[in-house]
Amino acid sequence: MQFIKNFIQEEDGVTAIEYALIAAVVAGIIAAAFGTLKGGIDGVFSTIAAKLQAATA
């Protein structure tokens, strides 16, 4: 019974979970940003490739 009381009062595990949740949210935001930017970056490289092909033709 003492183990359960100590487990409930312990805050280190809660802090670790909070940091893990924050890291997961940040990772999700970064993934969403890269997903959004991917289309724009693909367009830029396609434009550059087309101009290089036109210049060498």
Secondary structure, 3 states (H helix, E strand, C coil): CHHHHHHHHCCHHHHHHHHHHHHHHHHHHHHHHHHHHHHHHHHHHHHHHHHHHHHHC
